[in-house]
Amino acid sequence: MARNFTDDDRDKDVVTADGNRIGSIRNVDDDRATVDRDDDGGGLTDRIKDMLGWGDDDDSNEVRNEHVDSINDDEVRLRSSK
């Protein structure tokens, strides 16, 4: 599990374990971050959506730190959904 989110994580890219960008951090609240999703046009796999608990009808969703593999200066990388 990654560290809790901080204000410094706002506007960072959120990427899959494979490095595909799925959105950016809009807001943070300790172990959760609100993500503004990119319009994925079907590119965001159902497996990743299921792992994160995201539905198809909303373009903003939460990521919990338990889903995060690492956070660096530029991005929040998700754990593998395998």
N, C-alpha and C positions, 0 to 999 in steps of 0.2 A: 504494500500500500504506500502510495506517495504521501508527502506531507500535506497538511491542510493548505487550502488556497489562500493567497494574500492579495491585497490591492495591486501589487506589482504584476499579478497574473492577468489583469484586465487587458483586453485587446490581443492577447497571444493567440496564435493559431492552435486549433485542436486538430490533431492528426491521428489516423489509425496506426496500429502497430506497423503497418507497411509503409507509412509515411504519406498517405493520402489525406489531404486537408478536407475536413468536414464542416468547419466553421471557426468561430472565434469566441473567446470568453467575453461576455458582456458584463457580468456581475459576479461577485464572490461572496460566500457566506461559510467560512470555516471549511467544512468537509464537502461543500457543494459549490458548483459554479454553473451559472446560466450561460448556455451556449446559443449564439445566433447561428443557426445552421445555414450553410450554403444551400442554394437551390440545387439539390443533388440530381434532379432529373432521373432518378432511379439508380444513381451510382452508389448511394449509401446502402449497403447490403442489409437485407432483412435480419441477418444474424447479428450485425452490429446494433441495429435499432432495437432488437429484442434484448440484447445484453444491457443496453442503456435504458430500456423501458420507454423508448420514444415511439410515439404514434405518427401516423402519416399526415394528420390534419393540423399540426402545429409546427411553426418554423423556429421556435425557441424552446430549448429543453435543458434539463440539468444533467451534469456529470458529477458523480460522487468520487471522492478520492480513491475509493476501492476499485474504480475502473481505470485508474491512471497508473501507467508504468513509470513515467518520469516527467519532470518539469524542468525545463532549462530556460535560458534567457529569452528564447524566441517562441517556444512551443510547449504544448501539453500533449504528451504522447500517450495514447490509450494502450491498455493491455491487449494482448491478442485475444480474439473472441473464440479461439479454437478450444 
